């Protein structure tokens, strides 16, 4: 493999315009094809085999409107002394009824004090809608009316995207500054940035074409850009740093690029492969939208790896000996000696540092045992969002449960007499505030009940109510009937998805660790190194999860990131976080141990190899981590709580991994293990 990578790097450096031209042509074709033929990305929250999906399938098969999405129009007088009149509400209702794709509009409902009015708009199922429907409903808020109109509902959850553009720009600017300090050259800085942006443009544009093969969720480009931009710049940083080292040793440009790709490029290839394996492991969850999201993110990472091995070497060949031109102030050259001194210091006190770092990581991870997964509702959004204002008005006027009604779908094709008994039983449940009159479709054999819980969508009590309806209320009524009842709606759907993800979480973690350990064992021809890496990555991931609990559930420092209230962690975030963080943690492990392994093969001494390996990669890993942290934090600057969770969680994980783990725990443990680090079964090693 090394020789093939060497040849690839030399060719790209020798024929830079051929390679760059090929990338530009490919990018132009993909972008043009995406604009002309790309399919829209679909939002989907369901999962096969769960009760809420059965409810949706039953309603869809019957052609019932309740299978689709809803939007809420919440109205209150601007003048606190003015009444909320029926004619004014009817005027809003008539305008709403004329919006595209609206199947039906409920009659206005008034709060007990008459100050809040609520109208629900019924839309078709998700795949028949697009973001333009959300734009259309937003026009209601601009009506010339004495009424204050706020909007919310499933339609916003499906299509509204948090604002992250400014944050992304901030992250990119921080990356520019870090690269300038690391390289001290405008040209050297510009190459990783240019490669990452071109690779990101091509890969993200391709997603609308990939949807012909698999339906991708609308959030995939956001999370994919977050991960892709970070790893793209990081991978380029590793290759460029090695190239400049070889240039400084007297190699020609072509030879230097070839050697850089053969050494650093090999680390990039296996690091990227680990990230892809970890993220594709999301398929273990058995949730289609998570599997599809993993495919999208893996594709973006794969493009970044290919760009690092082909496009970047072409850039380096084109820059030639001028890569160090346009110099600016940089970190002192003696920084490498500082890393050597630090590595020797840790080696001298290896046991103490290993114990202290482990205790610290365990302390940070301890809050994981208080982790509460749930579905943050619109009440967690910033006050300037109309969904938040609508949520508050509905909760104040009608009760918190009105923000997350449950849709009970009943198959009455073989027993139509169960509707009233079921209605009475659901109404009598202590967790239900009210139930709308049943809607019966005799021809389709389906009845629908809209039940409003007494508690809000993210309350644990609401989930308890859903479970009680399924396990106690329905069986008691339908014990001697062939009829079947299922609980659906957004609240139940997200709860079901979360439960399914949690059921598969341990299987997923085991599969990712096993595949990653096997991959690292092949790369480093060691059993101990991969097992140690997996254990340390578990510690760093646990610590990052612990910090998430402190911030989002306990509220520690939440105001600093714009969090207005404590919220539970989205059910699918732990699995996504584990996949991404485990993959990224392995990145730094591969970068560091590749250099350590090279030194060990050269010297045969563990301490020396660790010292030189850390000295050779310390600045690079620190710079790469700063870039990754800046990118992730920048995405956390948006107003969407879920994006904040991803951004903060990933940033903390990288910070912990690049400091406590790579700079303390790895050198300490490798010193303590000595030659055992590289133990490998003799019969599996052709070198022995």
C-alpha positions as semicolon CSV with decimal commas, in nm:
position;residue;x (nm);y (nm);z (nm)
1;X;0,000;0,000;0,000
2;X;0,281;0,239;0,087
3;X;0,433;0,208;-0,260
4;X;0,099;0,265;-0,428
5;X;0,036;0,577;-0,221
6;X;0,388;0,696;-0,302
7;X;0,325;0,656;-0,675
8;X;-0,012;0,830;-0,645
9;X;0,145;1,126;-0,465
10;X;0,430;1,160;-0,715
11;X;0,191;1,144;-1,011
12;X;-0,033;1,415;-0,865
13;X;0,269;1,637;-0,797
14;X;0,413;1,574;-1,144
15;X;0,082;1,631;-1,328
16;X;-0,095;1,882;-1,102
17;X;-0,316;2,038;-1,368
18;X;-0,440;1,699;-1,484
19;X;-0,552;1,610;-1,132
20;X;-0,688;1,955;-1,048
21;X;-0,867;1,970;-1,382
22;X;-1,026;1,631;-1,321
23;X;-1,152;1,745;-0,982
24;X;-1,289;2,071;-1,123
25;X;-1,466;1,892;-1,408
26;X;-1,611;1,637;-1,168
27;X;-1,725;1,911;-0,932
28;X;-1,885;2,106;-1,217
29;X;-2,068;1,796;-1,341
30;X;-2,193;1,704;-0,994
31;X;-2,306;2,058;-0,909
32;X;-2,480;2,098;-1,247
33;X;-2,645;1,755;-1,225
34;X;-2,754;1,827;-0,871
35;X;-2,916;2,153;-0,975
36;X;-3,085;2,001;-1,279
37;X;-3,180;1,652;-1,163
38;X;-3,125;1,639;-0,787
39;X;-3,410;1,515;-0,572
40;X;-3,511;1,694;-0,256
41;X;-3,395;1,544;0,071
42;X;-3,676;1,394;0,278
43;X;-3,736;1,427;0,649
44;X;-3,848;1,109;0,818
45;X;-3,869;1,026;1,187
46;X;-4,030;0,685;1,187
47;X;-3,885;0,341;1,234
48;X;-4,021;0,008;1,113
49;X;-4,172;-0,223;1,369
50;X;-4,275;0,039;1,629
51;X;-4,632;0,113;1,735
52;X;-4,636;0,472;1,611
53;X;-4,531;0,353;1,265
54;X;-4,821;0,107;1,265
55;X;-5,052;0,400;1,342
56;X;-4,908;0,604;1,055
57;X;-4,930;0,310;0,813
58;X;-5,289;0,241;0,912
59;X;-5,396;0,602;0,864
60;X;-5,203;0,633;0,537
61;X;-5,357;0,316;0,393
62;X;-5,701;0,449;0,481
63;X;-5,625;0,786;0,325
64;X;-5,687;0,957;0,659
65;X;-5,570;1,316;0,686
66;X;-5,427;1,253;1,033
67;X;-5,142;1,052;0,877
68;X;-4,989;1,378;0,759
69;X;-4,828;1,677;0,924
70;X;-4,997;1,964;1,104
71;X;-4,934;2,333;1,151
72;X;-5,073;2,541;1,434
73;X;-5,193;2,898;1,400
74;X;-5,205;3,059;1,744
75;X;-5,377;3,395;1,775
76;X;-5,405;3,656;2,050
77;X;-5,498;4,030;2,036
78;X;-5,210;4,274;2,010
79;X;-5,405;4,508;2,235
80;X;-5,431;4,349;2,577
81;X;-5,762;4,525;2,633
82;X;-5,919;4,418;2,304
83;X;-6,129;4,099;2,281
84;X;-6,050;3,804;2,056
85;X;-6,357;3,781;1,831
86;X;-6,493;3,495;1,624
87;X;-6,506;3,705;1,300
88;X;-6,137;3,792;1,336
89;X;-6,048;3,426;1,384
90;X;-6,263;3,322;1,090
91;X;-6,078;3,570;0,871
92;X;-5,745;3,408;0,962
93;X;-5,901;3,065;0,909
94;X;-6,019;3,149;0,559
95;X;-5,673;3,273;0,456
96;X;-5,511;2,960;0,602
97;X;-5,753;2,732;0,418
98;X;-5,637;2,876;0,086
99;X;-5,271;2,785;0,142
100;X;-5,117;2,519;-0,086
101;X;-5,158;2,153;0,016
102;X;-5,382;2,230;0,314
103;X;-5,626;1,938;0,341
104;X;-5,838;2,082;0,617
105;X;-5,863;2,357;0,874
106;X;-6,010;2,306;1,220
107;X;-6,270;2,538;1,362
108;X;-6,120;2,798;1,599
109;X;-6,081;2,688;1,960
110;X;-6,067;2,949;2,235
111;X;-5,893;2,932;2,570
112;X;-6,096;2,952;2,888
113;X;-6,016;3,321;2,933
114;X;-6,089;3,397;2,568
115;X;-5,743;3,549;2,511
116;X;-5,589;3,271;2,295
117;X;-5,730;3,114;1,981
118;X;-5,599;2,799;1,810
119;X;-5,647;2,677;1,454
120;X;-5,489;2,355;1,329
121;X;-5,401;2,304;0,962
122;X;-5,388;1,949;0,831
123;X;-5,130;1,865;0,562
124;X;-5,056;1,548;0,364
125;X;-4,778;1,306;0,457
126;X;-4,423;1,433;0,456
127;X;-4,311;1,306;0,115
128;X;-4,580;1,519;-0,054
129;X;-4,451;1,842;0,101
130;X;-4,141;2,057;0,075
131;X;-3,997;2,369;0,244
132;X;-4,212;2,595;0,026
133;X;-4,514;2,481;0,228
134;X;-4,348;2,611;0,542
135;X;-4,273;2,941;0,366
136;X;-4,638;2,967;0,266
137;X;-4,772;2,916;0,618
138;X;-4,528;3,176;0,749
139;X;-4,708;3,440;0,541
140;X;-4,995;3,421;0,791
141;X;-4,776;3,603;1,044
142;X;-4,751;3,900;0,806
143;X;-5,127;3,957;0,771
144;X;-5,245;4,311;0,828
145;X;-5,449;4,235;1,136
146;X;-5,501;4,359;1,492
147;X;-5,417;4,004;1,596
148;X;-5,076;3,873;1,689
149;X;-5,027;3,549;1,494
150;X;-4,771;3,288;1,597
151;X;-4,705;2,958;1,420
152;X;-4,589;2,610;1,515
153;X;-4,653;2,240;1,466
154;X;-4,502;1,940;1,288
155;X;-4,443;2,137;0,969
156;X;-4,182;2,349;1,143
157;X;-4,015;2,045;1,298
158;X;-3,986;1,886;0,954
159;X;-3,859;2,181;0,749
160;X;-3,734;2,464;0,969
161;X;-3,355;2,478;0,981
162;X;-3,161;2,657;1,253
163;X;-2,941;2,947;1,147
164;X;-2,575;2,839;1,143
165;X;-2,425;3,040;0,856
166;X;-2,249;3,300;1,072
167;X;-2,113;3,028;1,299
168;X;-1,972;2,834;1,005
169;X;-1,791;3,146;0,887
170;X;-1,647;3,199;1,235
171;X;-1,522;2,841;1,240
172;X;-1,359;2,882;0,900
173;X;-1,188;3,207;1,007
174;X;-1,050;3,039;1,319
175;X;-0,918;2,757;1,100
176;X;-0,740;3,015;0,882
177;X;-0,576;3,174;1,186
178;X;-0,465;2,840;1,332
179;X;-0,317;2,728;0,999
180;X;-0,133;3,059;0,962
181;X;0,020;3,012;1,307
182;X;0,102;2,648;1,238
183;X;0,257;2,699;0,893
184;X;0,363;3,062;0,899
185;X;0,281;3,091;0,530
186;X;-0,027;3,219;0,349
187;X;0,026;2,969;0,066
188;X;0,064;2,671;0,301
189;X;-0,247;2,787;0,488
190;X;-0,455;2,828;0,174
191;X;-0,399;2,477;0,037
192;X;-0,589;2,285;0,312
193;X;-0,869;2,545;0,312
194;X;-0,906;2,530;-0,066
195;X;-0,902;2,151;-0,071
196;X;-1,160;2,124;0,208
197;X;-1,397;2,376;0,050
198;X;-1,381;2,212;-0,293
199;X;-1,428;1,866;-0,145
200;X;-1,718;1,989;0,068
201;X;-1,889;2,159;-0,228
202;X;-1,864;1,843;-0,438
203;X;-1,973;1,600;-0,167
204;X;-2,264;1,805;-0,031
205;X;-2,391;1,874;-0,383
206;X;-2,383;1,503;-0,459
207;X;-2,629;1,425;-0,179
208;X;-2,931;1,528;-0,386
209;X;-2,818;1,272;-0,646
210;X;-2,757;1,001;-0,388
211;X;-3,124;1,031;-0,292
212;X;-3,203;0,831;-0,606
213;X;-3,043;0,535;-0,426
214;X;-3,143;0,605;-0,066
215;X;-3,366;0,872;0,087
216;X;-3,148;1,111;0,286
217;X;-3,277;1,327;0,573
218;X;-3,273;1,705;0,539
219;X;-3,034;1,746;0,832
220;X;-2,763;1,530;0,673
221;X;-2,589;1,819;0,489
222;X;-2,565;2,022;0,812
223;X;-2,408;1,746;1,021
224;X;-2,208;1,624;0,722
225;X;-2,064;1,972;0,665
226;X;-1,974;1,994;1,033
227;X;-1,779;1,669;1,025
228;X;-1,650;1,701;0,668
229;X;-1,506;2,050;0,707
230;X;-1,330;1,949;1,028
231;X;-1,176;1,625;0,902
232;X;-1,094;1,772;0,560
233;X;-0,881;2,051;0,704
234;X;-0,729;1,815;0,961
235;X;-0,628;1,555;0,704
236;X;-0,477;1,822;0,481
237;X;-0,287;1,966;0,778
238;X;-0,125;1,628;0,845
239;X;-0,013;1,580;0,484
240;X;0,112;1,937;0,435
241;X;0,311;1,924;0,760
242;X;0,488;1,603;0,654
243;X;0,555;1,745;0,306
244;X;0,723;2,053;0,451
245;X;0,938;1,834;0,675
246;X;1,058;1,634;0,376
247;X;1,120;1,953;0,177
248;X;1,327;2,090;0,464
249;X;1,539;1,772;0,461
250;X;1,644;1,844;0,102
251;X;1,404;1,632;-0,103
252;X;1,270;1,751;-0,436
253;X;0,910;1,866;-0,451
254;X;0,793;1,557;-0,636
255;X;0,977;1,317;-0,406
256;X;0,860;1,504;-0,097
257;X;0,496;1,489;-0,201
258;X;0,527;1,118;-0,278
259;X;0,681;1,045;0,062
260;X;0,424;1,263;0,240
261;X;0,136;1,073;0,080
262;X;0,307;0,739;0,150
263;X;0,345;0,819;0,522
264;X;0,092;1,081;0,634
265;X;-0,145;0,979;0,356
266;X;-0,148;0,624;0,488
267;X;-0,250;0,758;0,829
268;X;-0,521;0,967;0,663
269;X;-0,650;0,665;0,471
270;X;-0,685;0,447;0,778
271;X;-0,811;0,730;0,999
272;X;-1,077;0,816;0,743
273;X;-1,161;0,449;0,708
274;X;-1,215;0,426;1,083
275;X;-1,448;0,728;1,075
276;X;-1,647;0,576;0,787
277;X;-1,672;0,237;0,959
278;X;-1,789;0,397;1,284
279;X;-2,053;0,612;1,116
280;X;-2,180;0,335;0,889
281;X;-2,225;0,134;1,207
282;X;-2,538;0,344;1,262
283;X;-2,713;0,087;1,044
284;X;-2,713;-0,140;1,350
285;X;-2,984;0,084;1,501
286;X;-3,234;-0,037;1,245
287;X;-3,372;0,316;1,205
288;X;-3,379;0,413;0,835
289;X;-3,322;0,787;0,878
290;X;-3,016;0,724;1,097
291;X;-2,874;0,474;0,850
292;X;-2,931;0,719;0,564
293;X;-2,773;1,003;0,762
294;X;-2,471;0,784;0,830
295;X;-2,436;0,707;0,460
296;X;-2,443;1,079;0,376
297;X;-2,181;1,172;0,636
298;X;-1,960;0,878;0,539
299;X;-1,974;0,987;0,175
300;X;-1,857;1,336;0,269
301;X;-1,571;1,196;0,479
302;X;-1,473;0,959;0,197
303;X;-1,455;1,249;-0,050
304;X;-1,232;1,438;0,194
305;X;-0,999;1,138;0,219
306;X;-0,976;1,110;-0,160
307;X;-0,913;1,483;-0,190
308;X;-0,633;1,459;0,067
309;X;-0,465;1,181;-0,133
310;X;-0,506;1,330;-0,483
311;X;-0,619;1,693;-0,497
312;X;-0,396;1,814;-0,214
313;X;-0,079;1,652;-0,358
314;X;-0,161;1,826;-0,687
315;X;-0,186;2,158;-0,502
316;X;0,148;2,085;-0,334
317;X;0,309;2,002;-0,668
318;X;0,171;2,323;-0,818
319;X;0,297;2,530;-0,524
320;X;0,641;2,371;-0,558
321;X;0,918;2,533;-0,352
322;X;0,704;2,845;-0,308
323;X;0,487;2,681;-0,043
324;X;0,670;2,875;0,228
325;X;0,634;3,211;0,054
326;X;0,420;3,500;0,186
327;X;0,542;3,426;0,536
328;X;0,381;3,562;0,849
329;X;0,472;3,526;1,214
330;X;0,449;3,166;1,327
331;X;0,500;2,953;1,635
332;X;0,867;2,918;1,730
333;X;1,063;2,632;1,578
334;X;1,168;2,529;1,927
335;X;0,813;2,415;1,994
336;X;0,917;2,062;1,894
337;X;1,172;2,060;2,176
338;X;0,896;2,160;2,414
339;X;0,691;1,857;2,311
340;X;0,999;1,638;2,362
341;X;1,047;1,775;2,713
342;X;0,681;1,718;2,791
343;X;0,690;1,359;2,662
344;X;1,001;1,280;2,868
345;X;0,840;1,439;3,175
346;X;0,528;1,222;3,137
347;X;0,744;0,914;3,078
348;X;0,934;0,977;3,403
349;X;0,607;0,994;3,599
350;X;0,404;0,760;3,382
351;X;0,213;0,580;3,660
352;X;0,107;0,902;3,834
353;X;-0,008;1,064;3,512
354;X;-0,195;0,752;3,399
355;X;-0,385;0,729;3,727
356;X;-0,460;1,104;3,742
357;X;-0,583;1,122;3,382
358;X;-0,802;0,814;3,425
359;X;-0,956;0,949;3,745
360;X;-1,027;1,283;3,577
361;X;-1,195;1,116;3,279
362;X;-1,403;0,895;3,507
363;X;-1,510;1,200;3,709
364;X;-1,618;1,382;3,393
365;X;-1,802;1,072;3,274
366;X;-1,986;1,015;3,604
367;X;-2,288;1,237;3,512
368;X;-2,365;0,992;3,229
369;X;-2,555;0,785;3,486
370;X;-2,798;1,078;3,517
371;X;-2,845;1,100;3,139
372;X;-3,212;1,154;3,053
373;X;-3,308;1,108;2,692
374;X;-3,620;1,275;2,560
375;X;-3,755;1,494;2,286
376;X;-3,692;1,867;2,335
377;X;-4,007;2,051;2,235
378;X;-4,057;2,399;2,092
379;X;-4,052;2,537;2,447
380;X;-3,672;2,498;2,443
381;X;-3,624;2,723;2,138
382;X;-3,511;3,087;2,169
383;X;-3,785;3,336;2,250
384;X;-3,743;3,511;1,913
385;X;-3,863;3,200;1,726
386;X;-4,233;3,199;1,640
387;X;-4,258;2,829;1,731
388;X;-4,149;2,912;2,086
389;X;-4,400;3,195;2,118
390;X;-4,677;2,974;1,978
391;X;-4,581;2,698;2,222
392;X;-4,597;2,935;2,520
393;X;-4,936;3,074;2,415
394;X;-5,084;2,725;2,367
395;X;-4,943;2,599;2,697
396;X;-5,082;2,902;2,883
397;X;-5,422;2,890;2,714
398;X;-5,490;2,518;2,674
399;X;-5,232;2,330;2,880
400;X;-4,886;2,193;2,798
401;X;-5,025;1,871;2,649
402;X;-5,192;2,062;2,367
403;X;-4,848;2,109;2,215
404;X;-4,810;1,733;2,163
405;X;-5,145;1,562;2,097
406;X;-5,151;1,185;2,058
407;X;-5,310;1,030;1,748
408;X;-5,484;0,701;1,827
409;X;-5,547;0,498;1,511
410;X;-5,795;0,209;1,545
411;X;-5,847;-0,071;1,294
412;X;-6,224;-0,130;1,316
413;X;-6,257;-0,327;0,993
414;X;-6,366;-0,636;1,189
415;X;-6,536;-0,467;1,486
416;X;-6,690;-0,121;1,454
417;X;-6,842;-0,132;1,799
418;X;-6,518;-0,068;1,988
419;X;-6,494;0,304;1,906
420;X;-6,711;0,438;2,189
421;X;-6,573;0,207;2,462
422;X;-6,220;0,296;2,352
423;X;-6,308;0,666;2,350
424;X;-6,446;0,640;2,704
425;X;-6,143;0,446;2,830
426;X;-5,890;0,690;2,683
427;X;-6,087;0,986;2,817
428;X;-6,087;0,832;3,166
429;X;-5,709;0,782;3,172
430;X;-5,550;1,013;3,433
431;X;-5,280;1,121;3,189
432;X;-5,528;1,246;2,928
433;X;-5,678;1,594;2,955
434;X;-5,928;1,566;2,670
435;X;-6,018;1,360;2,364
436;X;-6,174;1,502;2,048
437;X;-6,486;1,327;1,914
438;X;-6,386;1,016;1,715
439;X;-6,353;1,047;1,339
440;X;-6,478;0,724;1,183
441;X;-6,403;0,621;0,824
442;X;-6,645;0,331;0,783
443;X;-6,540;0,253;0,426
444;X;-6,172;0,226;0,519
445;X;-6,239;0,059;0,853
446;X;-6,037;0,311;1,052
447;X;-6,127;0,536;1,345
448;X;-5,912;0,819;1,475
449;X;-5,898;0,970;1,824
450;X;-5,700;1,286;1,899
451;X;-5,602;1,275;2,267
452;X;-5,442;1,566;2,451
453;X;-5,212;1,462;2,741
454;X;-5,205;1,651;3,069
455;X;-4,830;1,701;3,037
456;X;-4,594;1,844;2,774
457;X;-4,422;1,656;2,488
458;X;-4,084;1,623;2,660
459;X;-4,217;1,530;3,005
460;X;-4,148;1,178;3,128
461;X;-4,511;1,160;3,242
462;X;-4,626;1,186;2,879
463;X;-4,418;0,884;2,784
464;X;-4,565;0,700;3,082
465;X;-4,914;0,783;2,955
466;X;-4,831;0,648;2,608
467;X;-4,698;0,324;2,755
468;X;-5,004;0,288;2,979
469;X;-5,243;0,334;2,687
470;X;-5,064;0,061;2,494
471;X;-5,011;-0,187;2,775
472;X;-5,321;-0,139;2,992
473;X;-5,599;0,074;2,841
474;X;-5,611;-0,078;2,491
475;X;-5,580;-0,443;2,600
476;X;-5,856;-0,396;2,860
477;X;-6,101;-0,264;2,598
478;X;-5,995;-0,483;2,305
479;X;-5,939;-0,808;2,495
480;X;-6,222;-0,992;2,319
481;X;-6,217;-0,789;1,997
482;X;-6,022;-0,836;1,671
483;X;-5,978;-0,458;1,653
484;X;-5,629;-0,311;1,700
485;X;-5,535;0,033;1,836
486;X;-5,204;0,216;1,798
487;X;-5,068;0,545;1,937
488;X;-4,905;0,777;1,685
489;X;-4,829;1,144;1,641
490;X;-4,497;1,326;1,661
491;X;-4,454;1,286;2,037
492;X;-4,513;0,910;2,030
493;X;-4,308;0,864;1,713
494;X;-3,997;1,031;1,852
495;X;-4,034;0,839;2,178
496;X;-4,058;0,510;1,989
497;X;-3,753;0,591;1,778
498;X;-3,560;0,679;2,093
499;X;-3,658;0,351;2,258
500;X;-3,551;0,151;1,954
501;X;-3,218;0,333;1,937
502;X;-3,154;0,268;2,306
503;X;-3,232;-0,101;2,260
504;X;-2,967;-0,126;1,988
505;X;-2,708;0,104;2,147
506;X;-2,495;-0,165;2,313
507;X;-2,495;-0,377;1,995
508;X;-2,389;-0,072;1,798
509;X;-2,107;0,015;2,038
510;X;-1,981;-0,342;2,031
511;X;-1,987;-0,360;1,651
512;X;-1,801;-0,029;1,606
513;X;-1,535;-0,116;1,863
514;X;-1,481;-0,461;1,714
515;X;-1,438;-0,333;1,359
516;X;-1,213;-0,046;1,470
517;X;-0,993;-0,276;1,679
518;X;-0,953;-0,514;1,384
519;X;-0,865;-0,224;1,152
520;X;-0,603;-0,083;1,391
521;X;-0,460;-0,430;1,452
522;X;-0,401;-0,463;1,079
523;X;-0,246;-0,116;1,054
524;X;-0,009;-0,137;1,353
525;X;0,033;-0,516;1,377
526;X;-0,045;-0,506;1,746
527;X;-0,315;-0,640;1,977
528;X;-0,250;-0,413;2,275
529;X;-0,248;-0,082;2,086
530;X;-0,599;-0,123;1,936
531;X;-0,748;-0,245;2,265
532;X;-0,587;0,043;2,455
533;X;-0,710;0,290;2,193
534;X;-1,066;0,158;2,216
535;X;-1,065;0,181;2,596
536;X;-0,929;0,536;2,599
537;X;-1,178;0,644;2,335
538;X;-1,460;0,505;2,546
539;X;-1,334;0,711;2,838
540;X;-1,313;1,031;2,634
541;X;-1,659;0,974;2,482
542;X;-1,802;0,906;2,828
543;X;-1,646;1,230;2,951
544;X;-1,799;1,428;2,665
545;X;-2,140;1,274;2,736
546;X;-2,095;1,372;3,100
547;X;-2,030;1,733;3,003
548;X;-2,344;1,728;2,786
549;X;-2,548;1,621;3,089
550;X;-2,395;1,900;3,298
551;X;-2,475;2,167;3,038
552;X;-2,806;2,059;2,884
553;X;-2,974;1,874;3,171
554;X;-2,825;2,046;3,474
555;X;-2,792;2,388;3,310
556;X;-2,428;2,449;3,403
557;X;-2,306;2,723;3,169
558;X;-2,606;2,681;2,940
559;X;-2,656;3,056;2,908
560;X;-2,308;3,088;2,758
561;X;-2,421;2,895;2,450
562;X;-2,765;3,054;2,429
563;X;-2,955;2,774;2,602
564;X;-3,271;2,918;2,756
565;X;-3,372;2,618;2,969
566;X;-3,258;2,271;3,062
567;X;-3,356;2,006;2,811
568;X;-3,320;1,629;2,776
569;X;-3,078;1,481;2,526
570;X;-3,236;1,380;2,194
571;X;-3,271;0,999;2,190
572;X;-3,066;0,952;1,872
573;X;-2,782;1,187;1,971
574;X;-2,587;0,941;2,193
575;X;-2,558;0,692;1,908
576;X;-2,469;0,956;1,650
577;X;-2,224;1,118;1,889
578;X;-2,057;0,784;1,963
579;X;-2,016;0,707;1,594
580;X;-1,865;1,044;1,504
581;X;-1,657;1,091;1,820
582;X;-1,518;0,737;1,816
583;X;-1,414;0,781;1,456
584;X;-1,255;1,121;1,516
585;X;-1,077;0,997;1,830
586;X;-0,923;0,720;1,625
587;X;-0,798;0,989;1,385
588;X;-0,561;1,134;1,642
589;X;-0,469;0,786;1,763
590;X;-0,367;0,685;1,412
591;X;-0,176;1,010;1,347
592;X;0,021;0,979;1,670
593;X;0,085;0,605;1,665
594;X;0,187;0,606;1,298
595;X;0,482;0,829;1,392
596;X;0,550;0,634;1,712
597;X;0,550;0,309;1,515
598;X;0,794;0,450;1,260
599;X;1,032;0,555;1,539
600;X;0,996;0,221;1,717
601;X;1,083;0,026;1,403
602;X;1,385;0,253;1,362
603;X;1,512;0,249;1,724
604;X;1,344;-0,046;1,895
605;X;1,310;0,167;2,211
606;X;0,960;0,244;2,345
607;X;1,048;0,558;2,541
608;X;1,243;0,712;2,255
609;X;0,974;0,630;2,003
610;X;0,702;0,785;2,222
611;X;0,909;1,100;2,282
612;X;0,993;1,149;1,916
613;X;0,644;1,051;1,804
614;X;0,480;1,306;2,035
615;X;0,735;1,571;1,943
616;X;0,669;1,514;1,574
617;X;0,291;1,524;1,603
618;X;0,220;1,739;1,909
619;X;0,196;2,066;1,719
620;X;-0,001;1,906;1,437
621;X;-0,251;1,734;1,666
622;X;-0,295;2,051;1,871
623;X;-0,352;2,261;1,560
624;X;-0,587;2,001;1,413
625;X;-0,783;1,984;1,738
626;X;-0,814;2,363;1,756
627;X;-0,953;2,367;1,402
628;X;-1,196;2,085;1,475
629;X;-1,310;2,250;1,798
630;X;-1,360;2,583;1,621
631;X;-1,570;2,421;1,349
632;X;-1,785;2,227;1,596
633;X;-1,833;2,521;1,832
634;X;-1,930;2,741;1,537
635;X;-2,217;2,509;1,454
636;X;-2,324;2,526;1,817
637;X;-2,372;2,902;1,781
638;X;-2,698;2,843;1,594
639;X;-3,035;2,862;1,766
640;X;-3,135;2,497;1,729
641;X;-3,084;2,303;2,057
642;X;-3,012;1,976;1,876
643;X;-2,734;2,136;1,671
644;X;-2,597;2,286;1,992
645;X;-2,582;1,937;2,142
646;X;-2,386;1,803;1,847
647;X;-2,155;2,104;1,831
648;X;-2,075;2,121;2,202
649;X;-2,051;1,744;2,244
650;X;-1,812;1,701;1,952
651;X;-1,601;2,003;2,054
652;X;-1,564;1,878;2,413
653;X;-1,481;1,527;2,292
654;X;-1,205;1,654;2,062
655;X;-1,068;1,881;2,337
656;X;-1,050;1,594;2,585
657;X;-0,906;1,357;2,328
658;X;-0,634;1,593;2,207
659;X;-0,523;1,693;2,557
660;X;-0,591;1,446;2,838
661;X;-0,582;1,137;2,616
662;X;-0,320;1,204;2,346
663;X;-0,080;1,423;2,546
664;X;-0,100;1,244;2,881
665;X;-0,270;0,905;2,883
666;X;-0,124;0,765;2,560
667;X;0,245;0,839;2,635
668;X;0,204;0,732;2,999
669;X;0,043;0,398;2,916
670;X;0,282;0,325;2,630
671;X;0,574;0,385;2,865
672;X;0,426;0,151;3,126
673;X;0,349;-0,123;2,873
674;X;0,689;-0,108;2,704
675;X;0,748;-0,376;2,440
676;X;0,404;-0,523;2,516
677;X;0,258;-0,239;2,310
678;X;0,363;-0,416;1,992
679;X;0,280;-0,775;2,083
680;X;0,119;-0,960;1,795
681;X;0,059;-1,334;1,748
682;X;0,362;-1,476;1,571
683;X;0,162;-1,689;1,331
684;X;-0,035;-1,385;1,211
685;X;0,274;-1,175;1,146
686;X;0,463;-1,243;0,822
687;X;0,747;-1,029;0,954
688;X;0,837;-1,285;1,218
